[in-house]
Amino acid sequence: MTPVNKLTEAEINPLQSLDEWEDDVLERYPDPESIATSRKTEEYRNYETPGRDTVKEFYRLNHTYQTYDFVQEKKNDYLKFDKKEMPVWDAFQFLNQLVDDSDPDTDLDQFQHLLQTSEAIRADGHPDWMVMVGLMHDMGKVLCLFGEPQWAVVGDTFPVGCAYSNKIVYPEFFSNNPDYSDERYNTKYGVYTHGCGLRNVDMSWGHDEYVYQMMKNHLPESGLYMLRYHSFYAWHREGEYDHLLDDHDREMLKWVKLFNPYDLYSKNPTPPDWSKLRPYYQELADKYLPAKLRF
């Protein structure tokens, strides 16, 4: 595999915006029952560049380099959580360094987007642990601030270590992946067994797995599934990989599906009023989170 540090900047970070892949999802999976408040869903993704070439290039890199060994390497590195330690509100300021003026769907910073997601969840009367999921679900994007390329932070996720589904976006690019022709990894089950359960399956590396591991001792299981699999569209939108699921995964699927529209359709140009919201969220954070988060 070509080392990442030998790729050009354009190859490492081809997207115009870190969230551009999410906007692409809006086109691939429009939701008529969305909770969008200020625009129709078809009005999202208002780029002038046709064809979404940057997204296509992003997935070419993602599918080429997200190997089974790559995932093990990243898990061994990042799941030590020895990079930083800070209070949650400092962590949001750290995350806000990812503000990108090229995002056509919002001028808001990362924290405000997370607030919009969590506020939409709260407005619909869901339990407070799900509000916390909305607030934290993109915290894993701090991986970019540790030098990780976009294709190892965002994007639709998928199992590694077994054959790739043709329902994954741009499946043709998997032919560039070394695992595609490796007999250990290119069969239906690969390194797994029938009904082993998603908890025993390694997913492509990115912010979903990272934030799940960060939060796994602080939220209920249904919320953890939302964090860990909200980008696993081949499963929760296409119904793929049923042979790897167990009954617990099938029961948890409803929670992943419940969360997904709040993530995709809650963007609104009106910023949340943090001065009014702060007491509620400070109490919520005190209830579910430790005094400091480790990264």
N, C-alpha and C positions, 0 to 999 in steps of 0.2 A: 504494500500500500504506500502511495506517495505521502511523505510526511507533510503535515499541514503547513509547517513553517516554510515550505518551498513553494507554496501556492502564492499567487499574486493577491493583492488586496481585493480586486474585483472577484477573484475566484473564492476568496474566503467569505466575503460579504456582498453577494450580488444583488440583494434586495434594496430597493430604494428606501424602504422603511422596514424596521424590524417586525412590524405587525402586518406587512403586506401579504404574508401567507394567510393570515386570518381573513383578510378581505377577499382573497381568492376563494376561501371556503364559502363565503356568502354567495358566490356565483355557482359553485358546484353543488351546494346544498341549501337552496333558498327555503326559508321556513315561513309559510303563510300565517302561522300562529305566533309570529315573533312578538317580542315585547319592545320593539323599536318605538320610540316616542316622538321623534321629530321628523322622520322621513320614512317613506316606503322602502322596503328592503331592496327593491331594484335600484334605488338611488345611491346605495352604497357602492364602493369600488369605483369612484368617479375619477379614474386616471385617463389621461389623454393618450398615453402610449398603448397602441393596440396589441393584442396577443399575449400580454403579460409575459414578455420574454425573460424578464428578470426572475419571475417565479419559476419558470421552466428551468432556467439555469440553476436556480437554487436547488430544485429537486434533482437535477442531474448530479450535483455535488453531494447532496444528501444521500441519494441512493447508491452512489459510487463508494463513499467512504464510511457509511454506517455499517461496519462489519461486526460480527460477533466479538472479535478480539478488541475492536475499538471500544465497544460498549463496556467490556470488562475493564479496560484501561481507565476509562473515565469514572466508572464506579469506584475503582480502587483509589483514584485520586481525590474525587470530590466528596465521596461519602464519609471521609474522615472528618469533614466539617472543621478544618483547621486553618481556613483562609482568613476569616474575620469573625468578630463577635461584637454585637451591638444591640441596643434596644430597638424594638420594632419600629418606632417612629423614626429613628435614625436610619433604619434599613430602607424605609420608603424614600427618604431623601437620597440615599445611595442609589436606589432604583431609578429615581428621577433623572439621573444622568443620561438615561437612554432616550430622552425626549428627542423626537425627530420631526422637523418641520415639514418633511415630505409626505407625512401620513395624510391622505385626503379626507379621512373620515372624522378626524378630530384634531383640534389644536391643544387639547388638554395633555397634561403630563401623565406619566404612568400611574401615579397615585390617584389622580382624579378619575382615570378610567376604571381603576379598581373600585373606587368609591361608587361610581355609577353602577357597576355590576352588583355590588353588595346592596346598594340602595334599591335597585330594581327587585332583588330577591326579598328584601325586607318589606317592600311595599306590597308584595303578593302574599305576605303572611307566613312565609316559611320559617322554620326554627332558626334560632340565632346561630347555631353551629354552621348552618348553610350560608348565612350572612358572612360568617368568618371565612368560609371557603371562597366566596366571591371576593373578599378583600385580599386574600392571600394567593389566589390561583396563578398569578403571573409573577410572583416574587422570584421564581426560578430563573427569570430572564437576567438576573444579575450575573449569570454565567458569562454573558457578553463582556461584562466589566472585569472579568478575570481572564480575558483574552481568548475566549472560545469563539469560533466562527459561527455565523448565523445558522448554518446548516446543522450545527451541533447544539442548538439552543431552541429553535422553533421548528415548525413543520408538522405535518401529519405523522404520527408515530405508528410503528408496526413491529411485530416480533422479529428478532434476529435469531439465528441458529436453526431456522427451518425455511422451507420454501416460501417465497413471497407470493401473496395473493395478487391476482391480476386486477383486483378492485382498488388497489392502492393507486393514488394519483401518479401518473407518469410511470407505469410499471416497466416500460421498455428500458428505462435507465438502469434497472437492476442487473442487466447483462454486463455492465461495467464493474460490478461488485465482485471481488474475489470469491465471496461465499457462494455466488451463483453457480459456480462450477466445482465447488468443493463438496465431495460426497458426504462429508460429515454434516453439512448444513442445508443441502438443496433438496431434501426429500420432504414429504408432507409433514412428518413429525420431527425430523432433524434430531436435535439433542433432547427432545421432549417425549412424553408418552401420552396416550389417549386420555383425555379428561384430567390432565395434571393440574389444571387451574392456572389462571393468569398470574397468581402470586408466584408461581414457579417458572414463569416465562420472562426472559429478558427482552425488554422493549428497546427500540432505538433510543439513543441518548438525547436528552433535552430537558427543558424546563419542567415538564410534567413529572418525570421521575424524580428530579432533584427536589422540587417543592414537596412531593409526597414524602420523601425520606426525611425532609426537614420537619414535617408536620405529623408524622405517623404516630407519635406518642401524645398528641394534643387534640385530636379530633375523632369523632366516631367513624366507624368503618364506612358508612355510606358517603360521608364527606371525603374520606381518603380515596375512594374509588373515583369521585368527581375530579379530584386533583390529578390522580395518576393516569386516568384514561380519557380525559376530555379531548385530547387530540387523536385518539385511536379511532378515526372515522371508519376504517375498514371493518371494525367491529360494530360500533354503535349506530352507524348509518347504513352499512352494507351487509351486515350479518355474517361476515367472514370469520374464520378461525373457530368455528363451533367445536371442532374436534379437540381443541385444547382447553375448552371451558369446563368448569365443574358447575354444580348446581348453585353454589354460592355466587359465582360470576353472573349467572343468569338472573339471580335474584337482585343483584346489585345494578344490573344494566338499567333499570328504571331510574335510578338516581343519577347516573351519568347522562341519560337522555333529558332528565329534568333540568340539569344544570346548563347544558350546552347552549340553549338559546339566550340565556342571560349573558353569557360570555360574548356571543357574537353580535347580539342586537341591542345592546344597552348603550352604545355610543350616542352621545347627545352633545351638541355644541354648548349647551348651558352648563357651566361648571357647578359642581356641588358646593353648597355653602358650608365650608368646613367649620366655621365658627359656631354654627348651630349643631352640627353633627358630632363635633369632637367629644362631648361628654359621653354620648352613647358608645362611640367606638373605643374610647379609652376604657370604659367599663367592660366592654366585650373582650378587648385584648387582655385585660387583667384576668378575665374568667378563663380564657383558653390558652394563652401563650405564656411562656416563661419570661422572666424579667429581661433576658437578652436572648437573641437568636444567634445561632452559630451558622456560619457559612463555610 
